[in-house]
Amino acid sequence: MGPWLRGLLVGHPDPALMAHVPWLYQVHIALAFLLLGVSPFSRLVHLWSAPIAYLRRMPIQYRARDGYHTTRTR
């Protein structure tokens, strides 16, 4: 898999190098490519925009205002 990955990074992948790789690795690689391909069109795009700030942020807590109840009476 190393030579295939090196060829992929350079821009000249050789699919014949993946012919003898176990099918589980091939499925794993295909799913990784699918995830990378779908990420710009989903909410996963936020992971690429600012991952460090996203991981360090405080969780958002929503609380009711004083005197405000979820069930209102008219």
PDB file of N, CA, C and O in Angstrom, chain B, residues numbered from 101:
ATOM      1  N   MET B 101       0.821  -1.192   0.000  1.00  0.00           N
ATOM      2  CA  MET B 101       0.000   0.000   0.000  1.00  0.00           C
ATOM      3  C   MET B 101       0.861   1.248   0.000  1.00  0.00           C
ATOM      4  O   MET B 101       0.417   2.296  -0.470  1.00  0.00           O
ATOM      5  N   GLY B 102       2.081   1.166   0.515  1.00  0.00           N
ATOM      6  CA  GLY B 102       2.965   2.323   0.567  1.00  0.00           C
ATOM      7  C   GLY B 102       3.270   2.917  -0.793  1.00  0.00           C
ATOM      8  O   GLY B 102       3.121   4.126  -0.972  1.00  0.00           O
ATOM      9  N   PRO B 103       3.697   2.100  -1.774  1.00  0.00           N
ATOM     10  CA  PRO B 103       3.960   2.670  -3.103  1.00  0.00           C
ATOM     11  C   PRO B 103       2.712   3.265  -3.749  1.00  0.00           C
ATOM     12  O   PRO B 103       2.803   4.281  -4.438  1.00  0.00           O
ATOM     13  N   TRP B 104       1.551   2.652  -3.538  1.00  0.00           N
ATOM     14  CA  TRP B 104       0.320   3.201  -4.096  1.00  0.00           C
ATOM     15  C   TRP B 104       0.006   4.554  -3.472  1.00  0.00           C
ATOM     16  O   TRP B 104      -0.368   5.493  -4.175  1.00  0.00           O
ATOM     17  N   LEU B 105       0.158   4.658  -2.146  1.00  0.00           N
ATOM     18  CA  LEU B 105      -0.110   5.919  -1.468  1.00  0.00           C
ATOM     19  C   LEU B 105       0.863   6.999  -1.908  1.00  0.00           C
ATOM     20  O   LEU B 105       0.470   8.147  -2.110  1.00  0.00           O
ATOM     21  N   ARG B 106       2.132   6.635  -2.056  1.00  0.00           N
ATOM     22  CA  ARG B 106       3.126   7.590  -2.546  1.00  0.00           C
ATOM     23  C   ARG B 106       2.751   8.076  -3.945  1.00  0.00           C
ATOM     24  O   ARG B 106       2.837   9.269  -4.234  1.00  0.00           O
ATOM     25  N   GLY B 107       2.334   7.155  -4.810  1.00  0.00           N
ATOM     26  CA  GLY B 107       1.908   7.544  -6.155  1.00  0.00           C
ATOM     27  C   GLY B 107       0.671   8.415  -6.126  1.00  0.00           C
ATOM     28  O   GLY B 107       0.522   9.312  -6.955  1.00  0.00           O
ATOM     29  N   LEU B 108      -0.214   8.161  -5.184  1.00  0.00           N
ATOM     30  CA  LEU B 108      -1.420   8.977  -5.045  1.00  0.00           C
ATOM     31  C   LEU B 108      -1.066  10.400  -4.627  1.00  0.00           C
ATOM     32  O   LEU B 108      -1.639  11.362  -5.139  1.00  0.00           O
ATOM     33  N   LEU B 109      -0.129  10.535  -3.705  1.00  0.00           N
ATOM     34  CA  LEU B 109       0.271  11.865  -3.243  1.00  0.00           C
ATOM     35  C   LEU B 109       1.015  12.644  -4.324  1.00  0.00           C
ATOM     36  O   LEU B 109       0.907  13.869  -4.396  1.00  0.00           O
ATOM     37  N   VAL B 110       1.759  11.945  -5.152  1.00  0.00           N
ATOM     38  CA  VAL B 110       2.489  12.601  -6.237  1.00  0.00           C
ATOM     39  C   VAL B 110       1.548  12.958  -7.387  1.00  0.00           C
ATOM     40  O   VAL B 110       1.802  13.908  -8.127  1.00  0.00           O
ATOM     41  N   GLY B 111       0.465  12.197  -7.534  1.00  0.00           N
ATOM     42  CA  GLY B 111      -0.498  12.478  -8.588  1.00  0.00           C
ATOM     43  C   GLY B 111      -0.514  11.433  -9.682  1.00  0.00           C
ATOM     44  O   GLY B 111      -1.172  11.628 -10.704  1.00  0.00           O
ATOM     45  N   HIS B 112       0.201  10.318  -9.497  1.00  0.00           N
ATOM     46  CA  HIS B 112       0.238   9.243 -10.479  1.00  0.00           C
ATOM     47  C   HIS B 112      -0.042   7.904  -9.798  1.00  0.00           C
ATOM     48  O   HIS B 112       0.860   7.073  -9.693  1.00  0.00           O
ATOM     49  N   PRO B 113      -1.275   7.678  -9.333  1.00  0.00           N
ATOM     50  CA  PRO B 113      -1.567   6.403  -8.675  1.00  0.00           C
ATOM     51  C   PRO B 113      -1.630   5.256  -9.688  1.00  0.00           C
ATOM     52  O   PRO B 113      -2.067   5.441 -10.824  1.00  0.00           O
ATOM     53  N   ASP B 114      -1.196   4.099  -9.271  1.00  0.00           N
ATOM     54  CA  ASP B 114      -1.237   2.898 -10.100  1.00  0.00           C
ATOM     55  C   ASP B 114      -2.230   1.928  -9.468  1.00  0.00           C
ATOM     56  O   ASP B 114      -1.912   1.309  -8.452  1.00  0.00           O
ATOM     57  N   PRO B 115      -3.427   1.778 -10.044  1.00  0.00           N
ATOM     58  CA  PRO B 115      -4.429   0.892  -9.441  1.00  0.00           C
ATOM     59  C   PRO B 115      -3.983  -0.566  -9.358  1.00  0.00           C
ATOM     60  O   PRO B 115      -4.503  -1.317  -8.533  1.00  0.00           O
ATOM     61  N   ALA B 116      -3.048  -0.976 -10.182  1.00  0.00           N
ATOM     62  CA  ALA B 116      -2.577  -2.364 -10.155  1.00  0.00           C
ATOM     63  C   ALA B 116      -1.876  -2.689  -8.843  1.00  0.00           C
ATOM     64  O   ALA B 116      -1.824  -3.851  -8.440  1.00  0.00           O
ATOM     65  N   LEU B 117      -1.336  -1.673  -8.173  1.00  0.00           N
ATOM     66  CA  LEU B 117      -0.663  -1.918  -6.894  1.00  0.00           C
ATOM     67  C   LEU B 117      -1.652  -2.296  -5.794  1.00  0.00           C
ATOM     68  O   LEU B 117      -1.256  -2.887  -4.790  1.00  0.00           O
ATOM     69  N   MET B 118      -2.927  -1.967  -5.965  1.00  0.00           N
ATOM     70  CA  MET B 118      -3.942  -2.280  -4.963  1.00  0.00           C
ATOM     71  C   MET B 118      -4.651  -3.605  -5.232  1.00  0.00           C
ATOM     72  O   MET B 118      -5.548  -3.987  -4.481  1.00  0.00           O
ATOM     73  N   ALA B 119      -4.265  -4.300  -6.279  1.00  0.00           N
ATOM     74  CA  ALA B 119      -4.953  -5.534  -6.668  1.00  0.00           C
ATOM     75  C   ALA B 119      -4.790  -6.638  -5.618  1.00  0.00           C
ATOM     76  O   ALA B 119      -5.703  -7.443  -5.433  1.00  0.00           O
ATOM     77  N   HIS B 120      -3.670  -6.690  -4.941  1.00  0.00           N
ATOM     78  CA  HIS B 120      -3.404  -7.780  -4.000  1.00  0.00           C
ATOM     79  C   HIS B 120      -3.595  -7.374  -2.541  1.00  0.00           C
ATOM     80  O   HIS B 120      -3.254  -8.134  -1.634  1.00  0.00           O
ATOM     81  N   VAL B 121      -4.128  -6.200  -2.317  1.00  0.00           N
ATOM     82  CA  VAL B 121      -4.401  -5.731  -0.951  1.00  0.00           C
ATOM     83  C   VAL B 121      -5.701  -6.396  -0.481  1.00  0.00           C
ATOM     84  O   VAL B 121      -6.637  -6.521  -1.271  1.00  0.00           O
ATOM     85  N   PRO B 122      -5.781  -6.822   0.776  1.00  0.00           N
ATOM     86  CA  PRO B 122      -7.025  -7.443   1.270  1.00  0.00           C
ATOM     87  C   PRO B 122      -8.241  -6.524   1.069  1.00  0.00           C
ATOM     88  O   PRO B 122      -8.124  -5.299   1.105  1.00  0.00           O
ATOM     89  N   TRP B 123      -9.395  -7.141   0.860  1.00  0.00           N
ATOM     90  CA  TRP B 123     -10.604  -6.381   0.536  1.00  0.00           C
ATOM     91  C   TRP B 123     -11.016  -5.455   1.661  1.00  0.00           C
ATOM     92  O   TRP B 123     -11.631  -4.419   1.411  1.00  0.00           O
ATOM     93  N   LEU B 124     -10.691  -5.807   2.901  1.00  0.00           N
ATOM     94  CA  LEU B 124     -11.082  -4.947   4.020  1.00  0.00           C
ATOM     95  C   LEU B 124     -10.343  -3.603   3.952  1.00  0.00           C
ATOM     96  O   LEU B 124     -10.927  -2.558   4.242  1.00  0.00           O
ATOM     97  N   TYR B 125      -9.072  -3.632   3.573  1.00  0.00           N
ATOM     98  CA  TYR B 125      -8.322  -2.383   3.404  1.00  0.00           C
ATOM     99  C   TYR B 125      -8.871  -1.580   2.226  1.00  0.00           C
ATOM    100  O   TYR B 125      -8.944  -0.352   2.284  1.00  0.00           O
ATOM    101  N   GLN B 126      -9.253  -2.273   1.168  1.00  0.00           N
ATOM    102  CA  GLN B 126      -9.801  -1.569   0.012  1.00  0.00           C
ATOM    103  C   GLN B 126     -11.119  -0.876   0.366  1.00  0.00           C
ATOM    104  O   GLN B 126     -11.365   0.252  -0.062  1.00  0.00           O
ATOM    105  N   VAL B 127     -11.953  -1.543   1.138  1.00  0.00           N
ATOM    106  CA  VAL B 127     -13.213  -0.937   1.574  1.00  0.00           C
ATOM    107  C   VAL B 127     -12.930   0.256   2.482  1.00  0.00           C
ATOM    108  O   VAL B 127     -13.589   1.290   2.375  1.00  0.00           O
ATOM    109  N   HIS B 128     -11.953   0.114   3.375  1.00  0.00           N
ATOM    110  CA  HIS B 128     -11.587   1.199   4.282  1.00  0.00           C
ATOM    111  C   HIS B 128     -11.129   2.429   3.492  1.00  0.00           C
ATOM    112  O   HIS B 128     -11.531   3.549   3.807  1.00  0.00           O
ATOM    113  N   ILE B 129     -10.313   2.232   2.494  1.00  0.00           N
ATOM    114  CA  ILE B 129      -9.822   3.343   1.673  1.00  0.00           C
ATOM    115  C   ILE B 129     -10.964   3.968   0.884  1.00  0.00           C
ATOM    116  O   ILE B 129     -11.042   5.192   0.768  1.00  0.00           O
ATOM    117  N   ALA B 130     -11.856   3.135   0.338  1.00  0.00           N
ATOM    118  CA  ALA B 130     -12.988   3.662  -0.423  1.00  0.00           C
ATOM    119  C   ALA B 130     -13.912   4.504   0.470  1.00  0.00           C
ATOM    120  O   ALA B 130     -14.398   5.552   0.044  1.00  0.00           O
ATOM    121  N   LEU B 131     -14.152   4.050   1.699  1.00  0.00           N
ATOM    122  CA  LEU B 131     -14.996   4.821   2.619  1.00  0.00           C
ATOM    123  C   LEU B 131     -14.321   6.126   3.034  1.00  0.00           C
ATOM    124  O   LEU B 131     -14.994   7.143   3.207  1.00  0.00           O
ATOM    125  N   ALA B 132     -13.001   6.107   3.194  1.00  0.00           N
ATOM    126  CA  ALA B 132     -12.284   7.343   3.523  1.00  0.00           C
ATOM    127  C   ALA B 132     -12.391   8.351   2.384  1.00  0.00           C
ATOM    128  O   ALA B 132     -12.590   9.542   2.624  1.00  0.00           O
ATOM    129  N   PHE B 133     -12.258   7.874   1.132  1.00  0.00           N
ATOM    130  CA  PHE B 133     -12.414   8.766  -0.018  1.00  0.00           C
ATOM    131  C   PHE B 133     -13.837   9.296  -0.105  1.00  0.00           C
ATOM    132  O   PHE B 133     -14.048  10.458  -0.452  1.00  0.00           O
ATOM    133  N   LEU B 134     -14.807   8.457   0.205  1.00  0.00           N
ATOM    134  CA  LEU B 134     -16.200   8.896   0.203  1.00  0.00           C
ATOM    135  C   LEU B 134     -16.429   9.982   1.253  1.00  0.00           C
ATOM    136  O   LEU B 134     -17.099  10.978   0.981  1.00  0.00           O
ATOM    137  N   LEU B 135     -15.881   9.794   2.436  1.00  0.00           N
ATOM    138  CA  LEU B 135     -16.018  10.792   3.496  1.00  0.00           C
ATOM    139  C   LEU B 135     -15.372  12.111   3.097  1.00  0.00           C
ATOM    140  O   LEU B 135     -15.946  13.177   3.323  1.00  0.00           O
ATOM    141  N   LEU B 136     -14.193  12.049   2.509  1.00  0.00           N
ATOM    142  CA  LEU B 136     -13.530  13.271   2.055  1.00  0.00           C
ATOM    143  C   LEU B 136     -14.295  13.936   0.917  1.00  0.00           C
ATOM    144  O   LEU B 136     -14.325  15.163   0.820  1.00  0.00           O
ATOM    145  N   GLY B 137     -14.910  13.134   0.060  1.00  0.00           N
ATOM    146  CA  GLY B 137     -15.665  13.694  -1.057  1.00  0.00           C
ATOM    147  C   GLY B 137     -16.981  14.325  -0.638  1.00  0.00           C
ATOM    148  O   GLY B 137     -17.431  15.284  -1.265  1.00  0.00           O
ATOM    149  N   VAL B 138     -17.600  13.808   0.402  1.00  0.00           N
ATOM    150  CA  VAL B 138     -18.890  14.311   0.862  1.00  0.00           C
ATOM    151  C   VAL B 138     -18.720  15.493   1.815  1.00  0.00           C
ATOM    152  O   VAL B 138     -19.630  16.312   1.937  1.00  0.00           O
ATOM    153  N   SER B 139     -17.597  15.597   2.479  1.00  0.00           N
ATOM    154  CA  SER B 139     -17.430  16.611   3.528  1.00  0.00           C
ATOM    155  C   SER B 139     -17.660  18.057   3.072  1.00  0.00           C
ATOM    156  O   SER B 139     -18.209  18.827   3.859  1.00  0.00           O
ATOM    157  N   PRO B 140     -17.281  18.481   1.861  1.00  0.00           N
ATOM    158  CA  PRO B 140     -17.563  19.878   1.494  1.00  0.00           C
ATOM    159  C   PRO B 140     -19.050  20.189   1.347  1.00  0.00           C
ATOM    160  O   PRO B 140     -19.441  21.356   1.394  1.00  0.00           O
ATOM    161  N   PHE B 141     -19.876  19.176   1.171  1.00  0.00           N
ATOM    162  CA  PHE B 141     -21.295  19.387   0.931  1.00  0.00           C
ATOM    163  C   PHE B 141     -22.149  19.060   2.147  1.00  0.00           C
ATOM    164  O   PHE B 141     -23.372  18.979   2.040  1.00  0.00           O
ATOM    165  N   SER B 142     -21.527  18.874   3.285  1.00  0.00           N
ATOM    166  CA  SER B 142     -22.256  18.528   4.497  1.00  0.00           C
ATOM    167  C   SER B 142     -21.769  19.415   5.643  1.00  0.00           C
ATOM    168  O   SER B 142     -20.980  20.336   5.436  1.00  0.00           O
ATOM    169  N   ARG B 143     -22.239  19.130   6.827  1.00  0.00           N
ATOM    170  CA  ARG B 143     -21.807  19.895   7.991  1.00  0.00           C
ATOM    171  C   ARG B 143     -20.378  19.561   8.387  1.00  0.00           C
ATOM    172  O   ARG B 143     -19.807  20.234   9.245  1.00  0.00           O
ATOM    173  N   LEU B 144     -19.792  18.541   7.784  1.00  0.00           N
ATOM    174  CA  LEU B 144     -18.406  18.190   8.067  1.00  0.00           C
ATOM    175  C   LEU B 144     -17.431  19.251   7.569  1.00  0.00           C
ATOM    176  O   LEU B 144     -16.261  19.243   7.951  1.00  0.00           O
ATOM    177  N   VAL B 145     -17.905  20.166   6.717  1.00  0.00           N
ATOM    178  CA  VAL B 145     -17.030  21.221   6.201  1.00  0.00           C
ATOM    179  C   VAL B 145     -16.512  22.106   7.339  1.00  0.00           C
ATOM    180  O   VAL B 145     -15.452  22.716   7.205  1.00  0.00           O
ATOM    181  N   HIS B 146     -17.235  22.183   8.444  1.00  0.00           N
ATOM    182  CA  HIS B 146     -16.785  22.992   9.575  1.00  0.00           C
ATOM    183  C   HIS B 146     -15.539  22.409  10.216  1.00  0.00           C
ATOM    184  O   HIS B 146     -14.779  23.134  10.859  1.00  0.00           O
ATOM    185  N   LEU B 147     -15.322  21.146  10.055  1.00  0.00           N
ATOM    186  CA  LEU B 147     -14.112  20.520  10.578  1.00  0.00           C
ATOM    187  C   LEU B 147     -12.876  21.062   9.883  1.00  0.00           C
ATOM    188  O   LEU B 147     -11.828  21.202  10.513  1.00  0.00           O
ATOM    189  N   TRP B 148     -12.978  21.371   8.593  1.00  0.00           N
ATOM    190  CA  TRP B 148     -11.832  21.860   7.835  1.00  0.00           C
ATOM    191  C   TRP B 148     -11.621  23.363   8.013  1.00  0.00           C
ATOM    192  O   TRP B 148     -10.513  23.845   7.778  1.00  0.00           O
ATOM    193  N   SER B 149     -12.627  24.109   8.412  1.00  0.00           N
ATOM    194  CA  SER B 149     -12.487  25.559   8.475  1.00  0.00           C
ATOM    195  C   SER B 149     -11.682  26.021   9.681  1.00  0.00           C
ATOM    196  O   SER B 149     -10.789  26.854   9.529  1.00  0.00           O
ATOM    197  N   ALA B 150     -11.959  25.521  10.843  1.00  0.00           N
ATOM    198  CA  ALA B 150     -11.228  25.941  12.050  1.00  0.00           C
ATOM    199  C   ALA B 150     -11.246  24.812  13.069  1.00  0.00           C
ATOM    200  O   ALA B 150     -11.933  24.929  14.084  1.00  0.00           O
ATOM    201  N   PRO B 151     -10.524  23.735  12.843  1.00  0.00           N
ATOM    202  CA  PRO B 151     -10.645  22.589  13.738  1.00  0.00           C
ATOM    203  C   PRO B 151     -10.116  22.842  15.145  1.00  0.00           C
ATOM    204  O   PRO B 151     -10.657  22.290  16.103  1.00  0.00           O
ATOM    205  N   ILE B 152      -9.084  23.651  15.296  1.00  0.00           N
ATOM    206  CA  ILE B 152      -8.505  23.857  16.629  1.00  0.00           C
ATOM    207  C   ILE B 152      -9.448  24.682  17.493  1.00  0.00           C
ATOM    208  O   ILE B 152      -9.686  24.341  18.652  1.00  0.00           O
ATOM    209  N   ALA B 153      -9.978  25.751  16.945  1.00  0.00           N
ATOM    210  CA  ALA B 153     -10.905  26.575  17.718  1.00  0.00           C
ATOM    211  C   ALA B 153     -12.185  25.797  18.030  1.00  0.00           C
ATOM    212  O   ALA B 153     -12.786  25.980  19.089  1.00  0.00           O
ATOM    213  N   TYR B 154     -12.589  24.942  17.118  1.00  0.00           N
ATOM    214  CA  TYR B 154     -13.803  24.155  17.331  1.00  0.00           C
ATOM    215  C   TYR B 154     -13.610  23.160  18.473  1.00  0.00           C
ATOM    216  O   TYR B 154     -14.536  22.932  19.252  1.00  0.00           O
ATOM    217  N   LEU B 155     -12.448  22.579  18.581  1.00  0.00           N
ATOM    218  CA  LEU B 155     -12.192  21.598  19.628  1.00  0.00           C
ATOM    219  C   LEU B 155     -12.029  22.238  21.002  1.00  0.00           C
ATOM    220  O   LEU B 155     -12.316  21.604  22.017  1.00  0.00           O
ATOM    221  N   ARG B 156     -11.571  23.489  21.045  1.00  0.00           N
ATOM    222  CA  ARG B 156     -11.308  24.139  22.322  1.00  0.00           C
ATOM    223  C   ARG B 156     -12.467  24.987  22.835  1.00  0.00           C
ATOM    224  O   ARG B 156     -12.392  25.513  23.946  1.00  0.00           O
ATOM    225  N   ARG B 157     -13.526  25.131  22.061  1.00  0.00           N
ATOM    226  CA  ARG B 157     -14.604  26.030  22.478  1.00  0.00           C
ATOM    227  C   ARG B 157     -15.417  25.421  23.619  1.00  0.00           C
ATOM    228  O   ARG B 157     -15.462  24.203  23.792  1.00  0.00           O
ATOM    229  N   MET B 158     -16.046  26.281  24.376  1.00  0.00           N
ATOM    230  CA  MET B 158     -16.893  25.846  25.481  1.00  0.00           C
ATOM    231  C   MET B 158     -18.228  25.357  24.919  1.00  0.00           C
ATOM    232  O   MET B 158     -18.697  25.870  23.903  1.00  0.00           O
ATOM    233  N   PRO B 159     -18.827  24.393  25.556  1.00  0.00           N
ATOM    234  CA  PRO B 159     -20.140  23.943  25.077  1.00  0.00           C
ATOM    235  C   PRO B 159     -21.193  25.024  25.272  1.00  0.00           C
ATOM    236  O   PRO B 159     -21.169  25.761  26.258  1.00  0.00           O
ATOM    237  N   ILE B 160     -22.107  25.109  24.330  1.00  0.00           N
ATOM    238  CA  ILE B 160     -23.163  26.109  24.395  1.00  0.00           C
ATOM    239  C   ILE B 160     -24.283  25.569  25.281  1.00  0.00           C
ATOM    240  O   ILE B 160     -24.753  24.446  25.099  1.00  0.00           O
ATOM    241  N   GLN B 161     -24.695  26.382  26.233  1.00  0.00           N
ATOM    242  CA  GLN B 161     -25.779  25.991  27.122  1.00  0.00           C
ATOM    243  C   GLN B 161     -26.921  26.980  26.945  1.00  0.00           C
ATOM    244  O   GLN B 161     -26.738  28.189  27.083  1.00  0.00           O
ATOM    245  N   TYR B 162     -28.079  26.460  26.644  1.00  0.00           N
ATOM    246  CA  TYR B 162     -29.264  27.297  26.503  1.00  0.00           C
ATOM    247  C   TYR B 162     -30.072  27.210  27.793  1.00  0.00           C
ATOM    248  O   TYR B 162     -30.441  26.125  28.242  1.00  0.00           O
ATOM    249  N   ARG B 163     -30.331  28.346  28.364  1.00  0.00           N
ATOM    250  CA  ARG B 163     -31.113  28.391  29.602  1.00  0.00           C
ATOM    251  C   ARG B 163     -32.278  29.349  29.416  1.00  0.00           C
ATOM    252  O   ARG B 163     -32.202  30.307  28.647  1.00  0.00           O
ATOM    253  N   ALA B 164     -33.341  29.072  30.126  1.00  0.00           N
ATOM    254  CA  ALA B 164     -34.506  29.947  30.063  1.00  0.00           C
ATOM    255  C   ALA B 164     -34.205  31.259  30.778  1.00  0.00           C
ATOM    256  O   ALA B 164     -33.473  31.285  31.768  1.00  0.00           O
ATOM    257  N   ARG B 165     -34.775  32.343  30.269  1.00  0.00           N
ATOM    258  CA  ARG B 165     -34.601  33.637  30.920  1.00  0.00           C
ATOM    259  C   ARG B 165     -35.375  33.649  32.233  1.00  0.00           C
ATOM    260  O   ARG B 165     -36.276  32.835  32.436  1.00  0.00           O
ATOM    261  N   ASP B 166     -35.025  34.562  33.115  1.00  0.00           N
ATOM    262  CA  ASP B 166     -35.746  34.681  34.387  1.00  0.00           C
ATOM    263  C   ASP B 166     -37.199  35.048  34.119  1.00  0.00           C
ATOM    264  O   ASP B 166     -37.484  35.998  33.391  1.00  0.00           O
ATOM    265  N   GLY B 167     -38.102  34.301  34.703  1.00  0.00           N
ATOM    266  CA  GLY B 167     -39.520  34.584  34.555  1.00  0.00           C
ATOM    267  C   GLY B 167     -40.132  34.045  33.282  1.00  0.00           C
ATOM    268  O   GLY B 167     -41.332  34.207  33.063  1.00  0.00           O
ATOM    269  N   TYR B 168     -39.361  33.425  32.459  1.00  0.00           N
ATOM    270  CA  TYR B 168     -39.868  32.886  31.199  1.00  0.00           C
ATOM    271  C   TYR B 168     -40.008  31.379  31.339  1.00  0.00           C
ATOM    272  O   TYR B 168     -39.063  30.683  31.709  1.00  0.00           O
ATOM    273  N   HIS B 169     -41.201  30.891  31.037  1.00  0.00           N
ATOM    274  CA  HIS B 169     -41.461  29.463  31.139  1.00  0.00           C
ATOM    275  C   HIS B 169     -41.722  28.917  29.742  1.00  0.00           C
ATOM    276  O   HIS B 169     -42.134  29.643  28.836  1.00  0.00           O
ATOM    277  N   THR B 170     -41.475  27.634  29.592  1.00  0.00           N
ATOM    278  CA  THR B 170     -41.669  27.046  28.269  1.00  0.00           C
ATOM    279  C   THR B 170     -43.136  26.910  27.927  1.00  0.00           C
ATOM    280  O   THR B 170     -43.492  26.932  26.749  1.00  0.00           O
ATOM    281  N   THR B 171     -43.997  26.770  28.915  1.00  0.00           N
ATOM    282  CA  THR B 171     -45.427  26.676  28.634  1.00  0.00           C
ATOM    283  C   THR B 171     -46.074  28.001  29.042  1.00  0.00           C
ATOM    284  O   THR B 171     -46.042  28.394  30.208  1.00  0.00           O
ATOM    285  N   ARG B 172     -46.652  28.667  28.066  1.00  0.00           N
ATOM    286  CA  ARG B 172     -47.283  29.954  28.321  1.00  0.00           C
ATOM    287  C   ARG B 172     -48.784  29.775  28.483  1.00  0.00           C
ATOM    288  O   ARG B 172     -49.388  28.902  27.859  1.00  0.00           O
ATOM    289  N   THR B 173     -49.374  30.606  29.320  1.00  0.00           N
ATOM    290  CA  THR B 173     -50.829  30.632  29.441  1.00  0.00           C
ATOM    291  C   THR B 173     -51.314  31.933  28.844  1.00  0.00           C
ATOM    292  O   THR B 173     -50.711  32.984  29.057  1.00  0.00           O
ATOM    293  N   ARG B 174     -52.412  31.865  28.089  1.00  0.00           N
ATOM    294  CA  ARG B 174     -52.936  33.086  27.445  1.00  0.00           C
ATOM    295  C   ARG B 174     -54.063  33.672  28.214  1.00  0.00           C
ATOM    296  O   ARG B 174     -54.617  34.696  27.814  1.00  0.00           O
TER     297      ARG B 174
END
